[in-house]
Amino acid sequence: MTLNNAEAGREYIVRAIQTDDEEMDAFLFSLGCFSGQPITVIAHRRGGCVVSIKDGRYTIDDQLAGAIRV
């Protein structure tokens, strides 16, 4: 399941990041989003979602949310 399908308000564990873009991988890693880390979907918004990773909240678009498998 990807973050696009995840239930808001629930914590998940990142299982994998599926992208062919090294820049996107590096960006997610810099946020602390990598396999084994907890991630919480705060809310779904049109065109993306708000997530909590470690101590920060971030708005990510649908493409990025679709690359994160939980």
C-alpha positions in Angstrom: 0.0 0.0 0.0 1.2 3.5 -0.7 0.7 6.7 1.3 -2.0 7.7 -1.2 -4.2 4.9 0.1 -3.1 5.2 3.8 -5.6 6.2 6.5 -5.2 9.7 7.9 -4.2 9.8 11.6 -2.5 6.4 11.6 1.2 5.7 12.0 2.8 3.3 9.5 6.3 1.9 9.0 8.0 2.7 5.6 8.5 -0.6 3.9 10.2 0.6 0.7 10.8 3.7 -1.5 10.0 2.8 -5.1 11.4 5.5 -7.4 13.9 5.6 -10.3 14.9 9.1 -9.4 18.1 9.4 -7.3 17.3 13.0 -6.4 13.9 12.0 -5.0 15.6 9.2 -3.0 18.1 11.7 -1.6 15.4 14.2 -0.8 13.3 11.6 1.1 16.4 10.4 3.0 17.2 13.9 4.0 13.8 14.2 5.6 14.4 10.9 7.5 12.0 8.9 5.3 13.6 5.5 4.6 12.8 1.8 5.2 12.0 0.9 8.7 11.1 4.5 9.9 7.7 5.4 11.2 5.6 7.9 9.2 2.2 9.3 10.1 -0.3 10.5 7.5 -1.8 13.7 9.1 -4.3 14.5 6.3 -5.0 14.0 2.7 -5.2 17.1 0.6 -6.1 17.6 -3.1 -2.9 16.8 -5.0 -1.0 15.3 -2.0 -0.9 14.7 1.7 0.5 16.0 4.9 2.8 13.6 6.7 4.8 13.6 10.0 8.3 12.2 9.8 10.4 12.2 12.9 9.8 15.7 14.4 8.7 17.5 11.2 5.5 17.9 9.2 5.7 18.0 5.4 3.3 18.3 2.5 4.2 15.9 -0.3 2.5 15.6 -3.7 0.7 12.5 -5.0 3.7 11.3 -7.0 6.0 11.3 -4.0 3.3 9.7 -1.8 2.9 7.0 -4.4 6.6 6.1 -4.2 6.4 5.5 -0.5 5.2 2.0 0.4 3.9 1.3 3.9 
